[in-house]
Amino acid sequence: MKVYLDNSATSWPKPEEVYRAVDHFARHVGANAGRSAYEEAIASGRVLLEARILIAQLIKASDPAEIVLAFNATDALNMAIKGVLEPGDHVVTTSMEHNAVMRPLNGVARRTGVTFTIVQAEPTGFLDPAKIAAAIKPETKLVIVNHISNLIGTEAPLAEIGKITTDKGVLFLVDAAQSAGNTPLDVQKMGIDLLAFTGHKALLGFQGTGGLYVRPGVRLKPWREGGTGSESEMDVQPEMMPDALEAGTANCHGWAGVCAGVKHILELGVETIQAQEWRLTKRLLEGLAEIPRVKLYGPDPSVRRGPIVSFNIEGMDGGQVGYELAETYGIMSRTGLHCTPHAHKTVGSFPEGSVRLSLSHFNTAEEIDYTIESIRKLAAE
C-alpha cells in the first residue's frame, strides 16, 4: 500500500478536475495574460480574474481586486512584511511561526532597525490573545500570526486577535499557508488586514501559486516591480490594485489548476472538508497515543486541530523512522524541523525535530489504520 501523508508540504492527489484544467490550458490557451487582445490572451486573463473571484469568495473578501497573485505563501509574506515595515517600527509575532515569517522579519530588522517581540505559545501550541495585547507598544505597526501550525495543527484564535489589533490600530497579517482551503476564513469578521496563502496545499493546485489578501486602505511598497500590461507608458509601478503589487508573467497554467481546486472546495464546503479531515486526524492521534514509545506533540488527542500530527519514537532517530515508513511500509511523511525551529522549541522537539504526518480529505480510514499499525510495528522493534 502507498499512503501519502505529506499534505502540509504539498497536497496530493489533486481532484481530477484540477489535472483537466491545467491540461486544457496548456493545450488550448497557453498565452500570456494581460498583454494582447487575441482570444487566447483574453482567455488567459480570465483565468487570473476567476482565481481572484474564487479566492475572494473563499476567504470572504469584499472585492477580487484585494487578491494579489504571487508565487507561493513565502513570496506573499515577504510582500507583506517588507511592504509595510519602516525604520522604527515594531512587530509582534509568535513562537509558532514558520521561517517564511521569521527570516524576512530578521532580515528587515538587521537592515532597518525594525524590532520585534516573539510571544511564547503554550507547549501545547495554543496562543493566548492576552499575551498579544500585552506585547503591543505605541510603535507597533504589525502583528503576524500563523493560523494553523505546520508542526502540530493547533489553530490560533484569529477573531480574538483581530479585535485586539483593530482596537489598537495595528495591522494584522495572517499566515494561512496551512488553512486556506480546509479551515473557514472570514477576513472581514476576523479583522484581518493581510492574509498570505498558497495554491499548492489545501487549495489543491500546483506549486508556483500563492497570494496575498490586502484590505482596502492598506498600502504596501511593491515587493516586485516591472511589466503589468497596464499603464505601460509609465516607468514606475502602477498604483492601482492589484497591479501595484504584481509584476512579470503570471503562472497562468498553475492558476487554472487553482481555480479548479477552489471550485472543488466550494462545492464540497470548507466545513465538510474540515470535519472529514478532523475525523481522520482524531483516529490517527488516538491510535498513536496507545502505542508504547510513541511521543505525540501538541494538545491531548481529543482536542480538535488541523490535519497535522507530529511524533517521535523513543530511542529512534526521526529520520530513520521516516525512511522506514517510506521504504518498508510505503508511507510518505516529513521529518526534521519543518522550517519552524521556534515551534519545535515551544513543543519540546528541538533540536531533534519530529516525524510529521499531514492528511487531506482524500485520505481514508483504511490508510489511517494501516499507518497506525505500521508505526506500532516500528515501535516494537
C-alpha positions as semicolon CSV with decimal commas, in nm:
position;residue;x (nm);y (nm);z (nm)
1;M;0,000;0,000;0,000
2;K;0,114;0,355;-0,075
3;V;-0,009;0,620;0,170
4;Y;0,060;0,990;0,111
5;L;0,072;1,182;0,441
6;D;0,274;1,489;0,344
7;N;-0,009;1,724;0,251
8;S;0,131;2,008;0,461
9;A;0,421;2,021;0,217
10;T;0,208;1,978;-0,098
11;S;-0,137;1,824;-0,130
12;W;-0,171;1,507;-0,334
13;P;-0,363;1,369;-0,509
14;K;-0,541;1,662;-0,666
15;P;-0,905;1,647;-0,777
16;E;-0,937;1,515;-1,132
17;E;-1,078;1,848;-1,245
18;V;-0,752;2,018;-1,144
19;Y;-0,549;1,795;-1,376
20;R;-0,800;1,852;-1,656
21;A;-0,796;2,230;-1,611
22;V;-0,417;2,254;-1,637
23;D;-0,409;2,019;-1,935
24;H;-0,681;2,220;-2,111
25;F;-0,499;2,547;-2,050
26;A;-0,168;2,408;-2,176
27;R;-0,322;2,259;-2,489
28;H;-0,585;2,516;-2,585
29;V;-0,500;2,852;-2,424
30;G;-0,130;2,883;-2,337
31;A;-0,099;3,259;-2,391
32;N;0,027;3,530;-2,159
33;A;-0,237;3,724;-1,967
34;G;-0,298;4,095;-1,995
35;R;-0,058;4,159;-2,281
36;S;-0,262;4,117;-2,602
37;A;-0,616;4,132;-2,742
38;Y;-0,639;3,799;-2,925
39;E;-0,876;3,532;-2,797
40;E;-0,626;3,311;-2,616
41;A;-0,463;3,604;-2,434
42;I;-0,805;3,724;-2,320
43;A;-0,889;3,371;-2,204
44;S;-0,566;3,362;-2,006
45;G;-0,656;3,690;-1,838
46;R;-0,995;3,546;-1,748
47;V;-0,819;3,265;-1,559
48;L;-0,643;3,517;-1,335
49;L;-0,964;3,712;-1,280
50;E;-1,151;3,393;-1,196
51;A;-0,880;3,299;-0,947
52;R;-0,922;3,632;-0,769
53;I;-1,302;3,597;-0,767
54;L;-1,297;3,242;-0,630
55;I;-1,037;3,311;-0,361
56;A;-1,219;3,628;-0,255
57;Q;-1,534;3,417;-0,220
58;L;-1,349;3,153;-0,019
59;I;-1,199;3,395;0,236
60;K;-1,494;3,639;0,230
61;A;-1,303;3,933;0,082
62;S;-1,524;4,212;-0,050
63;D;-1,355;4,266;-0,389
64;P;-1,145;4,041;-0,617
65;A;-0,900;4,331;-0,662
66;E;-0,800;4,274;-0,298
67;I;-0,639;3,942;-0,402
68;V;-0,279;3,987;-0,515
69;L;-0,137;3,687;-0,703
70;A;0,209;3,570;-0,602
71;F;0,425;3,261;-0,647
72;N;0,374;3,099;-0,305
73;A;0,294;3,193;0,055
74;T;0,659;3,282;0,124
75;D;0,651;3,532;-0,162
76;A;0,328;3,677;-0,024
77;L;0,464;3,702;0,331
78;N;0,775;3,882;0,206
79;M;0,548;4,113;0,009
80;A;0,352;4,199;0,323
81;I;0,638;4,225;0,573
82;K;0,872;4,426;0,351
83;G;0,589;4,628;0,204
84;V;0,460;4,751;0,541
85;L;0,758;4,800;0,769
86;E;0,969;5,114;0,802
87;P;1,266;5,200;1,028
88;G;1,147;5,246;1,387
89;D;0,850;5,010;1,354
90;H;0,782;4,727;1,598
91;V;0,627;4,388;1,520
92;V;0,457;4,130;1,741
93;T;0,472;3,769;1,630
94;T;0,462;3,423;1,793
95;S;0,679;3,124;1,871
96;M;0,475;2,909;1,629
97;E;0,584;3,091;1,313
98;H;0,740;2,937;1,003
99;N;1,076;3,057;0,870
100;A;0,878;3,227;0,592
101;V;0,795;3,483;0,862
102;M;1,099;3,466;1,087
103;R;1,365;3,500;0,817
104;P;1,224;3,806;0,636
105;L;1,144;3,962;0,972
106;N;1,501;3,913;1,093
107;G;1,631;4,039;0,760
108;V;1,428;4,359;0,784
109;A;1,538;4,403;1,146
110;R;1,907;4,375;1,053
111;R;1,878;4,616;0,761
112;T;1,646;4,881;0,902
113;G;1,642;4,857;1,280
114;V;1,284;4,731;1,297
115;T;1,231;4,549;1,628
116;F;1,005;4,258;1,709
117;T;0,867;4,064;2,004
118;I;0,806;3,689;1,993
119;V;0,505;3,594;2,207
120;Q;0,553;3,249;2,355
121;A;0,277;2,996;2,287
122;E;0,195;2,719;2,532
123;P;0,381;2,385;2,498
124;T;0,055;2,253;2,351
125;G;0,085;2,513;2,075
126;F;-0,205;2,727;2,190
127;L;-0,173;3,105;2,186
128;D;-0,319;3,337;2,449
129;P;-0,457;3,653;2,279
130;A;-0,396;3,848;2,600
131;K;-0,022;3,795;2,550
132;I;-0,050;3,951;2,205
133;A;-0,229;4,252;2,350
134;A;0,033;4,290;2,623
135;A;0,317;4,287;2,370
136;I;0,178;4,572;2,158
137;K;0,366;4,901;2,203
138;P;0,294;5,253;2,076
139;E;0,536;5,192;1,787
140;T;0,388;4,851;1,695
141;K;0,273;4,853;1,333
142;L;0,214;4,484;1,262
143;V;0,105;4,162;1,432
144;I;0,188;3,838;1,248
145;V;0,020;3,509;1,339
146;N;0,028;3,159;1,189
147;H;-0,334;3,040;1,160
148;I;-0,272;2,662;1,164
149;S;0,063;2,534;1,293
150;N;0,252;2,341;1,027
151;L;0,404;2,133;1,310
152;I;0,110;2,025;1,527
153;G;-0,202;2,170;1,364
154;T;-0,315;2,394;1,650
155;E;-0,533;2,687;1,545
156;A;-0,473;3,048;1,651
157;P;-0,777;3,247;1,774
158;L;-0,783;3,486;1,479
159;A;-1,109;3,664;1,561
160;E;-0,993;3,748;1,913
161;I;-0,656;3,871;1,792
162;G;-0,821;4,066;1,509
163;K;-1,038;4,251;1,759
164;I;-0,729;4,345;1,959
165;T;-0,539;4,474;1,654
166;T;-0,843;4,662;1,524
167;D;-0,898;4,831;1,861
168;K;-0,530;4,928;1,883
169;G;-0,497;5,042;1,522
170;V;-0,233;4,781;1,436
171;L;-0,217;4,585;1,111
172;F;-0,290;4,212;1,136
173;L;-0,109;3,971;0,899
174;V;-0,214;3,604;0,894
175;D;-0,008;3,318;0,755
176;A;-0,280;3,092;0,613
177;A;-0,047;2,854;0,427
178;Q;-0,192;2,556;0,616
179;S;-0,552;2,674;0,648
180;A;-0,676;2,838;0,327
181;G;-0,898;2,569;0,176
182;N;-0,959;2,343;0,476
183;T;-1,045;2,585;0,758
184;P;-1,317;2,856;0,749
185;L;-1,176;3,206;0,697
186;D;-1,359;3,538;0,700
187;V;-1,111;3,823;0,666
188;Q;-1,375;4,086;0,740
189;K;-1,527;3,929;1,051
190;M;-1,185;3,825;1,181
191;G;-1,037;4,175;1,144
192;I;-0,759;4,057;0,913
193;D;-0,574;4,323;0,715
194;L;-0,331;4,098;0,526
195;L;-0,356;3,724;0,462
196;A;-0,095;3,512;0,284
197;F;-0,198;3,183;0,122
198;T;-0,053;2,922;-0,109
199;G;-0,212;2,743;-0,403
200;H;-0,043;2,404;-0,378
201;K;-0,161;2,286;-0,036
202;A;-0,526;2,289;0,076
203;L;-0,632;2,494;-0,229
204;L;-0,544;2,175;-0,422
205;G;-0,347;2,343;-0,702
206;F;0,018;2,316;-0,802
207;Q;0,345;2,473;-0,691
208;G;0,426;2,823;-0,810
209;T;0,097;2,979;-0,698
210;G;0,007;3,178;-0,390
211;G;-0,115;3,520;-0,296
212;L;-0,192;3,796;-0,052
213;Y;-0,523;3,945;0,054
214;V;-0,484;4,319;0,114
215;R;-0,762;4,503;0,296
216;P;-0,879;4,822;0,121
217;G;-0,689;5,121;0,252
218;V;-0,373;4,927;0,338
219;R;-0,081;5,048;0,128
220;L;0,230;4,837;0,067
221;K;0,556;4,922;-0,101
222;P;0,595;4,696;-0,409
223;W;0,787;4,374;-0,347
224;R;0,836;4,331;-0,722
225;E;0,829;4,597;-0,993
226;G;0,808;4,554;-1,370
227;G;0,569;4,480;-1,651
228;T;0,199;4,456;-1,570
229;G;0,039;4,513;-1,911
230;S;-0,123;4,826;-1,764
231;E;-0,006;5,189;-1,778
232;S;0,288;5,077;-1,991
233;E;0,369;5,438;-2,083
234;M;0,490;5,490;-1,722
235;D;0,832;5,384;-1,595
236;V;0,709;5,345;-1,236
237;Q;0,483;5,077;-1,091
238;P;0,108;5,150;-1,128
239;E;-0,069;5,248;-0,805
240;M;-0,397;5,071;-0,876
241;M;-0,459;4,734;-0,712
242;P;-0,370;4,460;-0,770
243;D;-0,122;4,578;-1,036
244;A;0,064;4,783;-0,774
245;L;0,194;4,460;-0,618
246;E;0,217;4,235;-0,924
247;A;0,479;4,235;-1,198
248;G;0,601;3,992;-1,460
249;T;0,444;3,689;-1,621
250;A;0,189;3,509;-1,407
251;N;0,179;3,131;-1,374
252;C;-0,146;3,105;-1,570
253;H;-0,119;2,727;-1,606
254;G;-0,095;2,699;-1,229
255;W;-0,381;2,939;-1,168
256;A;-0,605;2,736;-1,399
257;G;-0,545;2,446;-1,161
258;V;-0,609;2,657;-0,851
259;C;-0,940;2,774;-0,997
260;A;-1,049;2,413;-1,038
261;G;-0,926;2,329;-0,687
262;V;-1,116;2,615;-0,525
263;K;-1,432;2,523;-0,716
264;H;-1,396;2,171;-0,577
265;I;-1,362;2,315;-0,224
266;L;-1,661;2,547;-0,260
267;E;-1,877;2,265;-0,397
268;L;-1,787;2,032;-0,109
269;G;-1,786;2,309;0,152
270;V;-1,490;2,405;0,369
271;E;-1,673;2,290;0,682
272;T;-1,734;1,947;0,526
273;I;-1,365;1,913;0,435
274;Q;-1,259;2,026;0,782
275;A;-1,491;1,776;0,952
276;Q;-1,368;1,487;0,736
277;E;-1,005;1,573;0,799
278;W;-1,064;1,602;1,174
279;R;-1,230;1,258;1,186
280;L;-0,922;1,106;1,024
281;T;-0,677;1,313;1,231
282;K;-0,850;1,217;1,557
283;R;-0,845;0,849;1,456
284;L;-0,470;0,877;1,388
285;L;-0,395;1,064;1,713
286;E;-0,592;0,822;1,929
287;G;-0,430;0,522;1,762
288;L;-0,077;0,655;1,803
289;A;-0,145;0,755;2,165
290;E;-0,192;0,386;2,252
291;I;0,148;0,276;2,118
292;P;0,430;0,240;2,375
293;R;0,739;0,453;2,297
294;V;0,543;0,691;2,071
295;K;0,559;1,051;2,189
296;L;0,297;1,285;2,044
297;Y;0,343;1,663;2,037
298;G;0,070;1,918;2,091
299;P;-0,252;1,905;2,290
300;D;-0,445;1,599;2,405
301;P;-0,555;1,379;2,110
302;S;-0,919;1,468;2,175
303;V;-0,856;1,841;2,112
304;R;-0,958;1,949;1,764
305;R;-0,689;2,085;1,533
306;G;-0,581;2,097;1,170
307;P;-0,490;1,770;0,992
308;I;-0,130;1,760;1,117
309;V;0,027;1,512;1,360
310;S;0,389;1,516;1,484
311;F;0,551;1,237;1,683
312;N;0,873;1,059;1,767
313;I;0,952;0,703;1,869
314;E;1,166;0,695;2,182
315;G;1,513;0,563;2,110
316;M;1,481;0,602;1,732
317;D;1,608;0,881;1,509
318;G;1,322;1,062;1,337
319;G;1,495;1,048;1,001
320;Q;1,529;0,673;1,033
321;V;1,161;0,642;1,126
322;G;1,063;0,841;0,817
323;Y;1,289;0,627;0,599
324;E;1,146;0,303;0,737
325;L;0,790;0,425;0,696
326;A;0,859;0,501;0,329
327;E;1,079;0,207;0,234
328;T;0,913;-0,071;0,435
329;Y;0,553;0,043;0,454
330;G;0,505;0,287;0,165
331;I;0,401;0,573;0,396
332;M;0,519;0,918;0,289
333;S;0,588;1,163;0,573
334;R;0,822;1,451;0,652
335;T;1,092;1,453;0,917
336;G;1,320;1,716;1,070
337;L;1,247;2,070;1,184
338;H;0,988;2,155;0,917
339;C;1,128;2,511;0,871
340;T;0,984;2,606;1,211
341;P;1,256;2,580;1,481
342;H;1,077;2,815;1,722
343;A;0,769;2,592;1,718
344;H;0,982;2,284;1,785
345;K;1,138;2,465;2,082
346;T;0,789;2,554;2,201
347;V;0,654;2,199;2,197
348;G;0,978;2,032;2,315
349;S;1,102;1,860;1,999
350;F;1,411;2,075;1,936
351;P;1,680;2,004;1,816
352;E;1,592;1,651;1,704
353;G;1,274;1,751;1,522
354;S;0,987;1,512;1,465
355;V;0,808;1,289;1,218
356;R;0,510;1,473;1,068
357;L;0,202;1,312;0,917
358;S;-0,033;1,552;0,740
359;L;-0,367;1,446;0,595
360;S;-0,619;1,559;0,336
361;H;-0,983;1,470;0,275
362;F;-0,862;1,227;0,008
363;N;-0,713;1,000;0,275
364;T;-0,921;0,708;0,402
365;A;-0,982;0,537;0,735
366;E;-0,814;0,227;0,592
367;E;-0,496;0,428;0,524
368;I;-0,502;0,570;0,875
369;D;-0,541;0,228;1,036
370;Y;-0,260;0,090;0,819
371;T;-0,037;0,380;0,927
372;I;-0,111;0,322;1,296
373;E;-0,031;-0,048;1,263
374;S;0,290;0,025;1,071
375;I;0,414;0,264;1,341
376;R;0,317;0,008;1,603
377;K;0,545;-0,245;1,432
378;L;0,829;0,007;1,409
379;A;0,798;0,099;1,776
380;A;0,807;-0,270;1,875
381;E;1,143;-0,333;1,710
